[in-house]
Amino acid sequence: MAKGSMVYKGSNGSSGDDEESKVTHSNLRGKKKTRTGCLTCKRRKKKCDEIKPKCYNCTRLKLECSYDKILNWNKENQFTLNKEGLIELSKNEKQQSLITPFMVNFTKWEIGLGYLFNTTTSTSITMPTTTATIELSNFYKYDKYIDHQSVKVPSFDDFNLKNLDKSILDKIKESYLFNYYIEHISKTKTFSSCDTITNEFRSIIIPGCEKFVGLYQSILAMSSIDLMKIELRSDNPNELLVEIYYSMFIKFKNEAINKLYDILDNFDFNKIDILEELILTIMTLTAVEISNKGCKNWVNHLKEGCLIFQNLNPLIFNQSKIIQFAYRFFTLRYILLICTLKGELLSEFLNESKLPIIENFFKNDEIDHMFGCSPKLLFIIYKLITLNHARNFNLIDDLKSSEKYLIYWNELNSIQQLNIDNSIELSKCAESYLMSTKIYFCLIVWLSKLEIYNKMNFTKVYHSTIPKLISNLNDLSLSGDSHVLYPYWCMLILSVSEVVGVDGEYIRLEILKLCDRLEEYRPMHTNCQIKKAMETVWKVYDLTIEEPINLEKSEFGFFAKFDWRDILTEGDFMLPLS
């Protein structure tokens, strides 16, 4: 990213929180003499030779050595503008592309994360446990970004319903919540709004609520959190109604979980009706947590779903449309999640939560409205993930991995993704997945430092595909029915495709515009966590790959050890990319 080309908050181009963050900005030193040297020598009031990463004093005395983080963007491109300045800038055609309403605001946590990656010499990141540098441990969890309210919400039983206005009472009836799911939410859970396509979130879930209590409770929880977000976004939100909706969300979710435990107490894998109730309840609870700003609790339910499918009789799978429906739901989210994991974390996740991959199921090359692409393409993504994982652990040599990569590349180029329903939005979505998979392919081959990257001229494919993907994602965000699922995985892959420079900045701005558009019709949904994750990756890049003169060298040095998946891991992100 061109480091000063965006409008930075604060007069120094940083977050405006320098004192709290203990961040020194190199361009604002002026005439004031500043003390240099490592933090340990400063504290001990000793002269420091400033050798990095560890000075002589600290090396000799075996002390921990660290330095203040200095933000050192290219001063020529750095500017701060008021409203009049922006108007004047807009008259300059050469500078118009730099105008943006988006602010770059680094938190103390993000500064610490960037510092961590910038000073780590090995390929293994260890979170600091001392306060010698930045107190990063206090900013490690993302829970504060997930909570809808900063104060404790009363229990639903604490509200005196008798004294509530009728306009509120009507909106909190179970019948109102259930009807809201039927009329609105059920239409937003697939990648297509086409009437000719069977929507299982209607054809299976709605009648299922009459049979399964846990499923019904989880649907009410889903409606409660959605209605709460709509009320929050209204021009004049009713605070009492917001609190009631949130308390109902907690109440119904807990009741669904309790029902889940009741089912497990008397569970028999051979009883198909009990199995269907169990898997549907787990599936909808997963969707509920995803709706809750992408809350990481969804992963716990995903793991529960994996456990069910691990022990499932294949004959029952073939007999039950309900179980096949749930399998499609979990498979998409499982594969796209493990795409963001790496190393030991990925190994641990695969060992603990192995979702059986039924290869016959993934031979189908027709676009699935629950995937946004064909099962065949999704399976190729899965094979790329597992091959890259094996390559990272040296379980396969360069020659064999190159051969396999080329086989998968040929599969990508021969894939058809048949659109039997003639849905334009499905076709656009499937194209976006295919283009994103090609970009992802190029990224992991490049990161693996395989010779085939240059031999096959994947650089040309990579750079020619990015503009097409941007165009497709824009079209999807502007489509007539904007309430269907959006291919967030494609947006994430696009966000990590260009690291810095003019192209990187252009992509970032396009993605931020997309996020704004998506937030309009899906407020406080999955896109909140995904946007936060993408921005965290960008900020770590900017704090580590920041030298404009030796950019290629800085970039090579970073990617010799890390990539975007390491950043997501340290950020404790578990993204629901749907």
N, C-alpha and C positions, 0 to 999 in steps of 0.2 A: 504494500500500500504506500502511495506517495505520502509521506508522513505528515505534512502540514496542510495537505490540500483540502481536508475537510474542516469545517468550522469547529474549533476546539473550545470547549467550555473553560472559562477562566482566562485571565490575561496572559498566562504563561503557556497555554496550550495543553495543560493537564487537567485533572479533574477538579482543581480548585481545593483540594483536600491535602495539600502538601505537608502541612504541619502535623496533621494526624498521621499521615502515611509515612512520615520521615523520608520524604522524597526530595531530592535536590535537583533543581532545574538548572542546567549548565548555562543557559542563555540569560539568566536573571541575576548573575552574581554581582554585576556592577563594580563599584569601587570597594565594596566591603570585602575585607580579607576573610577567607574561609579556611577553616582548619581542614587539612587533608590527612590521608592515612586511613588505616582500617579502624573499625569501631572498637576493637579490643585495645589497640594502642591509644586511641582517644580516651577511653575510659581509664586506662592506666597512666595517662599523661606521659607517654613515651614517644620519642621520635620514631616515625615509621618509614621504612624504605619504599612502601607502596607497591611492592612486588605482588602480582596477582597470579593465581588465585589465593596465595598464602604468603604473607610477608615473612621476613627473616626472623623477627622477634617471636611471632606465633609458632613458626616452624621449630625454632630452638627450644621454646618453653612448652611445646606441644599443647598450645591453646587453640581454641576455635577462632578462625580468622574470617572476617566478612566486611564488606564495604557497603556504604549507602548506595542505593540505586540511583543513577543519574539518567534522567530522560534527555536524550540527545538527538532529537529529530533535526532534520536539515533545516536550518534557520531560514533559508531563502524561501522555502515553501510554507512557512508557518505564519499564520495571521489570525487575528481576532477581530471580528467586525460587529458593529452595531447595525441597526436597521438601515440607517442612511448609507452606511458603507456597503451593505448588501445591494441596495438599489444602484449605487454607483458602479459596483462590480458587474451588475447584470448588463450594463451598457457595453461592457468590454466583451466582444464576441469570443476572444481567445480564452477568457476566463469563465465563461458561462457554465462550462461543464463542471466547474468546481463548486457551484452553488448547491447547497443541500440543507435541508432542515434538520439533519441528524447530527447529534453531538457525540463526541468521543469522550467518555467520562470513565476514567479508570478508578476502580475502588481499591481500597487498601489490599483486599484479598487478591485482586487481579495483579496488582504490582508485585505482591509476594510470589504469586504463581510464576510470573514472568522472570522474577529474580531466580527462582528455583531452577527453572530450565536453563537460564543463562549461565549459571555458575556450576551446574552439575557436569562433571567431566565424563562420567560413565553413562551407560545406556539404562541404568537403573535409577529411578527416582526414589528418594527417601524423604518423607515429610519431616521437617525439622521439629525437634521437641524442646528447643531452648528459645529464649527471647533475644539472642545475640544479634540477630538481623531484624527481620520483620516477624511480628507475632502471627505467623501464618496459621498456626493450629486453631486459633480462635475464629478463623474465617474459612474453615475447610468444608463445612456442610452447607448445602444449598437450601435447607429447610425454610429459611426466612424469605426466600423468593417464592416459595410455594404457598405459604399461608395466605388465605384471602383476607384475613383480618388480623390486626396486631393485638387485639384484646380477646379475652376469653369469651366465647359465645355461650349464653345460657343453654341449659338443656331444654328440649322441646316441652318437657313436662312443667318447666318453670313458667311458661307463658300462660296467662289467664285468658283462655280463649273466649270466655263469656263476655269479656269487656272489649273484645276486638270489633272493629268496624266490619260491617257485612261485606264491603268491597275486598277486605283482606281475607275474611273467612272463606269467601267463594274461591279465592286463589290458592288456598292451602288444603282444599279437600282432596282426598285420594283420587276421586273420580276426575278432578281437574288435572291432576298430575299425570294420571294414566292416559287421559285423552290427549294431553300435550305430547306424550311420547308417540302416540298413534299418528297425530297430525303433523308433527314436526321432526322430532328426534329420529324416528325410524327411517326417515327419508335422507338422513345425513350420514349414514353409516357405511355406504358403499361408494364406489368411484363413479357411479352413473345414476342419472335421474330418469333414464329411459323407462317408459311405462311397459314396454314389452319384455323387460327383464324381471325375473322373479326376485323380489327383495326379501331375503330370508329374515331380515330384522322385522319384517311385517308378517310374512307367511308362517314363520316358525315361532318367533318370540311372542307375538300378541296372543295366539291361542295357547301357547305354553304357559302364559301367566295365569290362566284359568286352572291349570293342573299343578303348577309348581309354586309354592309359597315363596321360597327363596328367590326365585327368578322375579316374581312380582315385586318383592321388596327392593331388589336391586334396580329395577326399572323406575320405581318411585324415587330412589336416591338419585338416579341419573337425571330425572326431570327436575328434582329440587335444586341440584347444583346448576343446571342450565338456566332455570328461571331466576335463580339468584344473580347470575352473571348478567342476564338481560336487565334485571331491575337496577343493578349497579351502573349499567351503561345508559340508563334512561336520563332524560334531562333533569328530572327532579326525583331522584331515587328515594323510596320510602325505607328509612333505616330499620324500622321495626320489621318490615316485610323481609328485608335482606337477612336480618338475624334469624327470623323464623325459618326461612328457606334453608339457611346453612345448618341450623339445628335439626331440621327435618332430614337433610342430607346425611348427617351423622347418625341420626336415629334409624333411618331405613337401611343404611349401609350396615350398621351393627346388627340389625335384625336379620339381614340377609346372611351375614357371616355366621351368626348363631345358628341359623337354619342349616347352613353348610356343615357345621360341626355335628348337628343332629343327624344329617344324612350319613356322614362318615362313621358315626357310632354304629350304624346298622348297614354298613355298605357291603354290597356283594357285586363283584364284577360281572357276574353272569346274569344279573337282573337288568335288562336293557332299559326299563323305564326309570329305575333309580339312577343308573349311569347317565342317562340323558338329562335328568334333573340336575345332577351334580355338575356335569360339564357345562351346561347352559348357565347355571348360577355362577360358576367360576368365571366363565367368559364375560358375562355382563358386569361382574364386579371388576374385572380387568378394565372394561370399557369405562366404568364409573370413575376409576382412579385416573385413567388417561384424560377424562373430561375435566378432572380437578387439576388443571394447569400442568398436566403431565406428571403428576405426583409419582414419585418413585415406588410407591406401594404397588403399582401395577405389576412390577416385576415379580413380587411375591406370588401374585395370582397366576402370572405366566408360568412360574415354576410349578405351581400346583397342577396347572393344565398339562405340563410336560410329564409330570408323574402319572397322571391318569393315562395318557397315551402310551407311556412306557409299558404299562401293564395291561393294555387293551388287547383283547382277542381279535385278530384280523377279521374273523367271520362277522363279529358284531359291527366292526367298522364298515364292512361292505353292506350290512343290512340296514344301517341307520343313517338317514339323511341328516338328522339332527347332529349326530357325532361328526359326520363329514363336514357339515357347516362350521362347527366349532373348530375342527382341525384346520380349515382354511383361515379362520380368524387368527388362531394362534401362530400358524406357520409364517404368515407375512410378518407379524411383529417380532417373532423369534429370529428369523433370518436377518431382518434389517437391524435388529439390535446387535447381534453378534458381529455384524459388519463394522460396528463402532468400537468393538473391544479388541484387545491385543495382548499377546504374551501370556503371562501367568494368570491374569484375570480372565482371559478368554478360555484358557485351559481349565481353570477352576469352574467356570460357568458351564462349559460343555460337559464336564464330568458330573456336576451336580444336577444339571437340568437338561439332559439330552432329549431332544424332541425327535422321535423316530421320523426319518425321511422316507416316505413311501414312494420309491422311484417311479413305479407305474403311474401314480397319480400325477407326476410331474412331466410325463411325456406329452401331455396335452398342450398344443400350441394355439389354442383359442384364448382370446383375452377374457380373463375372469374379472367380473365387476367387483369382486371382493379383494383382488390383488392390484388392480389397475394395470396389469400386464398379464401375459400368459404364464401358466405354471412352469412351462419350459424355461422361460427367461428367468424366473425367480430361482429355479434350480441351478441355472448357470451361475447366478450371483452366489448361491450357497457353495458351489464347487470352487469358485474363485476365493472365497473366504477361507475355506478349509485348506486349500493348496497354499495360500499365502501364510497361513498359520504354521503349516508343516515346514515351509521354507524358512520362516523366522526361527524355528527351533532346530534347523539343520537336519530335519528328518528326511529331506530329499535334496539331492545335489542340483547344481545349476543346470546341468544338461537335461536331466529328467523333468525338472520343473519347467524349463523352457519349452520342452516338447509338449507338456500338458497345457501350458498357457496358450500355445499356438493351436492346440486342438479346441480349446474353449473359444479362442478368437474366431476360428472357422465356424463354430456353432453359433456364435453371435451374429456373424455375417450371413448365415443361412436361415436364421429364424424368421418366421413370417408373421406371427401374432395375428391370427385370423380374427376379424371383427364380424362375427355372424349376426350381431344385433344392429349393425350399421350405426352405432352410437359415435357421434363426432367427438364428444368429450372423452370417451373411452379410448378412441384411436389416438387422440392427442396425448393422453396420459400414458398409454403404452409406448408411444414414440419417445416420450420423455424418459421413461424407465430404460429403454434400450440405449438412448444416447448417454444417460447417466452411467449405465453399466460399462459402456465403452470408455468413458472418462475414468471411472473407477479402475477398470482394467489397466489403463495406461499409468495411472498413479501407482498402483501396487507393483507393476513391472519395473517402473522407474525407481521406486524405493528399494526394490530387490537388487538393483544394479545389474540387471541381466543384459547381456549383449544384444538380445533380440530387440530391445527398445530402439536402438539406433539402426540395426540391420533392417527392421521392418518399417522404419520411418514412422513410428507411433507418435512422434512429436507433431507431425502434420495432422494426423487423425485427431489428436488431442485438441489442438488449437482450432481446428475447423469445426469441431463438434460443439464447443462451448457457446458460440453465438446462437446456434440453432436451438440449444437447450434453453437459453435465456428467453428466446422468442416463444418457445412452446410453453414455458412456465408462466410467462406473462399472459399468453392467450387463455390458459386455464384459469388464471386468477380473475380474468375479465369475462369469463363465460357467462351465459345467461343465467344458469342455475349455479350460484356460487356456494351452495350449502352442501354439496357432496364432498367426499373426502378429497384431500389434496396430497399429491405425491411429495411429502416432506423429505423423503430420503433423497430425491433428486435435487432438491434445494440444498440439502446438507452437502452432497457431493460437489455441487457447483460452488459452494462457499469455500471449499478447501482446494479448489482447482488451481487458482492463481494466488500465490503467497503475498507478494508485494508488488510495487510498481504501479504504473498507470492502469494496466489491465486489471490488476488486483483491486484497485480502488473502484473502477467502473463496475466490476462484478459485485462488490460489496454494496454499492449504492443501489444497484438493481435489486439485490436481495432485500435490502432494508425497505425499499418501496413495496416489494411483494409482501413483506411481513406486515406493513401497515395496512395493506389491502385485506390480507387474511384476518387481521385482528378486527376489522370492521364487522365481519359476519361470523367470526368464531372467537368472540372475546374471551380472554383468559383460558384458552384451551391449550392443546399440545404445542401450538406455535410459540407460546411464551417460553417454554423450556428450550425448544429448538433454537429460537432466536438468541437466548442467553448463551447456549452452547457455542453457536457460530461466532458470536461476538467475543467470547472467551478465547477461542482459537485465534481470532484475528489479533487480539490484544497481546497474547503471548508471542505471536509472530513479530509484532511491532516492537516488543520489548527485548527480543532476542536477535532478530534479523533486521538490524536497524541502520547499519552503516551504508550510506548511499554510494560511497566511493568503491568499497569492496563488497558490494551486495552479493555477487555470485559466490564469493568466498564465505561470507557469513551464512548464506543460504545452504551451501554445501556442508558447512560445519554443523549446522543444526540438524539437517536431515541425515547426516551420517549416524546420528544417535537416536533421533526422535521423529515422530510425525504427528498429525492431528489426532490420532487415536490415543497417543500418550497424554495429550492435553485433556481430552475428554475423560480419560481415566483418572487423572489427578484432580479434575474438576468434579469427580464423583457423579458424572452424568450417566443416566441409564435412559436413553431416549426412546419414546414410543413414536416411531416415525410413520404414523398413519393418523 
